[in-house]
């Protein structure tokens, strides 16, 4: 991780800590007019649940990870990493055809992400 990414991550963690602290302490209601002591108090509203933005983001990221990617039709898909970028190499162990001294070899596909061979 680069130095810049580490600084950004540290700042985000600080912000998350401050947000946690703010959510734990409930602010006192601010009223400009004095409330008379003889007046009946209003019916308390149901407690509003606050969800941290970081928790929402974590849930969204988890849902994205759990979602399976559909196979790309008409293309090779790596069974290990799901990548579709392959390098083609000649498989010198398998001669398919020989014509006029020129040998035609079988192809071997290697995933560019993880190195899996097909």
Backbone as numpy.savetxt, mean C-alpha at the origin, in Angstrom:
# Nx Ny Nz CAx CAy CAz Cx Cy Cz
16.94 3.53 2.66 16.10 4.69 2.66 17.00 5.93 2.66
16.67 6.91 1.83 17.50 8.10 1.75 17.30 8.98 2.98
18.19 9.94 3.12 18.14 10.84 4.27 16.84 11.66 4.24
16.45 12.10 3.05 15.22 12.88 2.90 14.01 12.06 3.33
13.94 10.79 2.90 12.81 9.93 3.27 12.78 9.70 4.78
13.94 9.57 5.40 13.99 9.39 6.84 13.47 10.62 7.58
13.83 11.82 7.08 13.35 13.06 7.69 11.84 13.18 7.57
11.33 12.85 6.38 9.88 12.93 6.16 9.16 11.94 7.06
9.69 10.72 7.18 9.09 9.72 8.04 9.09 10.17 9.50
10.17 10.78 9.95 10.24 11.29 11.33 9.21 12.38 11.55
9.07 13.30 10.59 8.08 14.37 10.72 6.66 13.80 10.77
6.39 12.80 9.94 5.06 12.18 9.94 4.77 11.48 11.27
5.79 10.83 11.83 5.60 10.17 13.13 5.34 11.21 14.22
6.04 12.36 14.17 5.80 13.43 15.14 4.37 13.96 15.02
3.93 14.16 13.79 2.57 14.65 13.57 1.55 13.64 14.08
1.80 12.36 13.83 0.90 11.31 14.29 0.83 11.28 15.81
1.98 11.47 16.49 2.00 11.51 17.94 1.21 12.69 18.49
1.38 13.85 17.86 0.64 15.04 18.29 -0.86 14.86 18.06
-1.21 14.21 16.95 -2.63 13.95 16.67 -3.22 13.01 17.71
-2.46 11.99 18.08 -2.92 11.08 19.14 -3.17 11.84 20.44
-2.24 12.74 20.78 -2.37 13.51 22.01 -3.61 14.40 21.96
-3.87 15.01 20.80 -5.04 15.87 20.66 -6.34 15.07 20.75
-6.35 13.88 20.18 -7.56 13.07 20.20 -7.84 12.51 21.59
-6.80 12.30 22.39 -7.00 11.77 23.74 -7.57 12.81 24.68
-7.18 14.06 24.52 -7.70 15.11 25.38 -8.89 15.76 24.71
-10.03 15.74 25.39 -11.24 16.35 24.84 -11.25 17.82 25.20
-11.47 18.70 24.23 -11.49 20.13 24.54 -12.75 20.49 25.32
-12.62 21.46 26.21 -13.76 21.94 26.98 -14.66 22.76 26.06
-15.99 22.65 26.21 -16.87 23.43 25.34 -16.70 24.91 25.61
-16.63 25.68 24.56 -16.44 27.13 24.67 -17.79 27.79 24.47
-18.19 28.61 25.42 -19.45 29.32 25.27 -19.21 30.79 25.58
-19.80 31.66 24.77 -19.60 33.10 24.95 -20.59 33.66 25.98
-21.75 33.06 26.08 -22.76 33.57 27.01 -22.70 32.76 28.30
-22.84 33.42 29.46 -22.85 32.67 30.72 -24.14 31.88 30.84
-24.04 30.68 31.35 -25.22 29.82 31.51 -25.79 30.01 32.90
-27.07 30.27 32.99 -27.68 30.41 34.31 -27.75 29.06 35.01
-27.56 29.06 36.30 -27.54 27.82 37.06 -28.92 27.21 37.23
-29.97 28.02 37.14 -31.32 27.51 37.34 -31.90 26.90 36.06
-31.31 27.17 34.91 -31.84 26.65 33.64 -31.51 25.17 33.52
-32.44 24.40 32.96 -32.15 22.96 32.79 -31.05 22.78 31.74
-30.23 21.80 31.99 -29.14 21.55 31.05 -29.69 20.85 29.81
-29.11 21.13 28.65 -29.59 20.48 27.43 -29.27 18.99 27.44
-30.01 18.25 26.66 -29.81 16.81 26.58 -28.45 16.56 25.91
-27.62 15.76 26.56 -26.30 15.52 25.96 -26.44 14.75 24.64
-25.66 15.20 23.67 -25.69 14.52 22.36 -24.85 13.25 22.46
-25.12 12.29 21.60 -24.32 11.06 21.64 -22.86 11.38 21.31
-21.99 10.63 21.90 -20.56 10.86 21.72 -20.17 10.66 20.26
-19.43 11.60 19.74 -18.97 11.52 18.36 -17.67 10.73 18.36
-17.62 9.69 17.57 -16.40 8.89 17.51 -15.49 9.49 16.45
-14.26 9.71 16.83 -13.28 10.24 15.89 -12.31 9.14 15.54
-12.03 9.06 14.27 -11.09 8.05 13.78 -9.87 8.78 13.28
-8.71 8.30 13.69 -7.47 8.92 13.25 -7.32 8.76 11.74
-6.84 9.79 11.06 -6.60 9.67 9.62 -5.60 8.57 9.29
-4.60 8.38 10.16 -3.61 7.34 9.89 -4.24 5.95 9.94
-5.25 5.77 10.81 -5.92 4.48 10.88 -6.72 4.22 9.60
-7.31 5.28 9.05 -8.06 5.13 7.80 -7.11 4.75 6.67
-5.96 5.42 6.62 -4.98 5.12 5.58 -4.47 3.70 5.72
-4.22 3.26 6.95 -3.74 1.89 7.17 -4.78 0.88 6.70
-6.07 1.15 6.97 -7.13 0.26 6.51 -7.19 0.20 4.99
-7.04 1.36 4.34 -7.07 1.40 2.88 -5.90 0.64 2.28
-4.70 0.80 2.88 -3.53 0.09 2.38 -3.69 -1.42 2.55
-4.25 -1.83 3.69 -4.46 -3.26 3.93 -5.46 -3.83 2.92
-6.52 -3.07 2.63 -7.51 -3.53 1.65 -6.88 -3.64 0.27
-5.98 -2.72 -0.07 -5.31 -2.78 -1.37 -4.38 -3.98 -1.45
-3.71 -4.31 -0.32 -2.83 -5.48 -0.32 -3.63 -6.78 -0.43
-4.80 -6.82 0.21 -5.60 -8.03 0.22 -6.28 -8.27 -1.13
-6.50 -7.18 -1.87 -7.16 -7.32 -3.16 -6.22 -8.02 -4.14
-6.69 -9.11 -4.71 -5.85 -9.83 -5.65 -5.93 -9.18 -7.01
-4.77 -9.12 -7.65 -4.73 -8.53 -8.97 -5.22 -9.58 -9.98
-6.14 -9.19 -10.87 -6.59 -10.15 -11.87 -5.47 -10.40 -12.89
-5.40 -11.59 -13.44 -4.33 -11.87 -14.41 -4.52 -11.02 -15.67
-3.41 -10.60 -16.21 -3.44 -9.81 -17.43 -3.59 -10.79 -18.59
-4.64 -10.61 -19.38 -4.90 -11.56 -20.46 -3.94 -11.32 -21.61
-3.46 -12.41 -22.19 -2.60 -12.32 -23.35 -1.14 -12.05 -23.02
-0.79 -11.99 -21.76 0.59 -11.75 -21.37 1.03 -12.79 -20.37
2.31 -13.00 -20.31 2.88 -13.89 -19.30 2.82 -13.21 -17.95
2.48 -13.96 -16.92 2.43 -13.42 -15.56 3.29 -14.33 -14.68
4.18 -13.72 -13.93 5.07 -14.48 -13.05 4.25 -15.03 -11.88
4.33 -16.34 -11.60 3.57 -16.91 -10.49 4.13 -16.51 -9.12
5.37 -16.05 -9.07 5.98 -15.67 -7.79 5.62 -14.26 -7.37
5.83 -13.28 -8.29 5.64 -11.88 -7.89 4.50 -11.19 -8.64
3.94 -11.83 -9.66 2.85 -11.23 -10.42 3.32 -10.26 -11.48
4.62 -10.16 -11.70 5.16 -9.24 -12.70 4.89 -9.73 -14.12
4.92 -8.80 -15.07 4.67 -9.16 -16.46 5.86 -8.84 -17.35
6.98 -8.44 -16.79 8.18 -8.11 -17.56 9.13 -9.30 -17.52
9.41 -9.84 -18.69 10.28 -11.01 -18.80 11.41 -10.75 -19.78
12.56 -11.31 -19.48 13.69 -11.28 -20.41 13.71 -12.64 -21.11
14.04 -12.64 -22.40 14.09 -13.89 -23.17 15.53 -14.30 -23.38
15.83 -15.55 -23.09 17.17 -16.10 -23.30 17.03 -17.38 -24.11
18.08 -17.70 -24.86 18.07 -18.97 -25.59 18.45 -20.09 -24.65
17.70 -21.19 -24.71 17.99 -22.37 -23.91 18.88 -23.27 -24.76
20.18 -23.20 -24.56 21.14 -23.93 -25.39 21.07 -25.45 -25.17
20.34 -25.90 -24.19 20.20 -27.33 -23.94 19.13 -27.95 -24.84
18.24 -27.12 -25.42 17.15 -27.63 -26.24 17.27 -27.08 -27.66
17.67 -27.91 -28.59 17.72 -27.51 -29.99 16.39 -27.90 -30.61
15.66 -26.92 -31.13 14.37 -27.19 -31.74 14.51 -27.61 -33.19
15.43 -26.94 -33.89 15.53 -27.19 -35.32 16.92 -26.77 -35.78
17.42 -27.46 -36.81 18.70 -27.08 -37.39 18.53 -27.04 -38.89
18.85 -25.88 -39.47 18.68 -25.73 -40.91 19.91 -25.03 -41.47
20.60 -25.68 -42.37 21.79 -25.09 -43.02 22.88 -24.73 -42.03
23.07 -25.50 -41.01 24.11 -25.24 -40.02 23.70 -24.25 -38.95
22.50 -23.67 -39.08 22.02 -22.72 -38.08 21.07 -23.45 -37.14
21.37 -23.38 -35.87 20.52 -24.06 -34.88 19.49 -23.08 -34.34
18.27 -23.56 -34.18 17.19 -22.79 -33.57 16.98 -23.38 -32.17
17.16 -22.53 -31.15 17.05 -22.99 -29.76 15.70 -22.61 -29.17
15.33 -23.35 -28.15 14.11 -23.02 -27.40 14.36 -21.74 -26.60
13.27 -21.05 -26.26 13.40 -19.81 -25.47 13.13 -20.10 -24.01
13.82 -19.35 -23.17 13.63 -19.44 -21.73 13.27 -18.03 -21.26
12.21 -17.92 -20.46 11.74 -16.62 -19.98 12.14 -16.45 -18.52
12.74 -15.29 -18.20 13.19 -15.00 -16.84 12.51 -13.70 -16.40
11.83 -13.76 -15.25 11.16 -12.58 -14.71 12.19 -11.53 -14.34
11.93 -10.28 -14.75 12.89 -9.20 -14.48 12.83 -8.74 -13.02
11.73 -9.01 -12.33 11.61 -8.57 -10.93 12.27 -9.55 -9.98
11.88 -10.83 -10.07 12.33 -11.78 -9.05 13.29 -12.85 -9.57
13.43 -12.96 -10.90 14.37 -13.94 -11.45 13.78 -15.32 -11.66
12.48 -15.50 -11.51 11.85 -16.79 -11.71 11.96 -17.18 -13.18
12.27 -18.45 -13.47 12.45 -18.91 -14.84 11.30 -19.80 -15.28
10.87 -19.60 -16.53 9.83 -20.44 -17.11 10.35 -21.09 -18.36
